[in-house]
C-alpha cells in the first residue's frame, strides 16, 4: 500500500498544491511551495543568502528549475518566503 506522499497526485490535488510566482516577468506554477517554505523556515537559517540557496533545492523536488534561471527563481522564491501567505494563521491552524 502506498502512502499519500508516494501515490501520484490526481489533477485536483496537483492544482490544490500549485502556487504562482513571477520569475523574470513571467508567471510560473510551483507545486508544494508552502511545504518547501515551511521546511526552510524550520531550519531557522540566519541570512537571506542561506534561504535563497535552500529554497530552490527544496522546491526542485517537485518542480523543474532550469539551471540558467536558478538565481532568478531563488529571488522570486525568497520574495514568497517573506510573504505571509504560507504562514499559519494563529494557534488554531492545523
N, C-alpha and C positions, 0 to 999 in steps of 0.2 A: 504494500500500500504506500502510495506517495503522499507526502505532506503537501500543504498548500505551497510552500516555497519550492518544492520540486516539480509540481504539476505545471504544465504550460498554462498561461492565463487565457481566459476566454476574452473575446473582443471587449465586452463591457468592463471587465476587470482591468484590462490594459488602459482603457480610456479613463477609468476612475483614478488610476495612479499616474496619469500623464499631466505634467505642468508645462506651460510655455514660458520660455525665456527669450530674450533678444540677444543674439550674437552677431556682431558686425552689422547691425541694422536689419537682420532677418529673424523672424520668429522660428524658434526651434522647439520641438517637443522633447521633453526629458522625462523618462519613466522613473518613478520612485524617487523623485528629487527630495521630498521631505524626509524619506527614510535615510538618504545619504547625508542630508544636513544634520539630522539627529545623531547619526553615527559620528560625524565630525565634531559636533558640539560635545558629545560625551568624552572626546579625547582632551578637551579643555586646552586647546592649543593657544600659545601665548601671542602669536602675531598673525596679521592678515596674510603675510607671505607664507607662513606654515599652513594656514587654512586654504590659500589658493593652490598650494601643492596637493593637499589632501583631497579636496573636493573632486577634481577631475578623476583621480584614482578611484574614489568611492563611486562616482556616477558611472564610470565606464564599465562597471559590472553588468549594467542593464542597458547601456547606450553606447553607440559608436561615437567616438570623438576623433576627428581627423587630426593627425599629428601637426599638420600645418596650422591648425586653428586652436590648438590646445591652450595657448596663452589667452586667446580671446574668450574661449569657453571658461577658463579659470576666472577671468574678470567678471564675466556675466554671472557665474555661479556664486562668486563672492558677494555680488550685489544681492542675489536672492538669499544668501546666508544671513545677511544683515536685515533682510525684510522680515517682518514679524509674522507673516502668513503661515510659516511652518512651526511656530512656537505653540506649545499647548496653552490654551486659554484658562488659566486658573487651576486650582487643585482638583476640580471636578472632571478634568479631561481624562478620558480613558484611552 
